[in-house]
Amino acid sequence: MATYKAKIKTVPTGSAFEVTTESGCISTAREQIEKLYDPIYIHDLREVNGGSLFSSGDDLGGWLMFGLILFGIWLIVEYWWIVAPIATIILISWIFKMFSK
């Protein structure tokens, strides 16, 4: 989800003020603002960055999963002399189990 900001005006005699909303796309953000505030106009609707690489939980989870995959690949490459025999034993056991039924 992205954060969107816009300047809106709700009454003819008042001044414009800035609102913020979380949405998946800009059209949904516009719909949310129209539904909540019923503005006279929406000006300068734009996506803003949180200023951080890990701005939301979804991003953090993705980066964490990516890091874990890289760590697993590193372990396999670094300790191949341990992983290869264990993987062979597991493969032979699995094949034996499949054909023993």
Summary of the structure (lengths in Angstrom):
residues: 101
radius of gyration: 26.4
end to end distance: 49.6
largest distance: 83.5
contacts: 224
relative contact order: 0.13
helix: 53%
strand: 23%
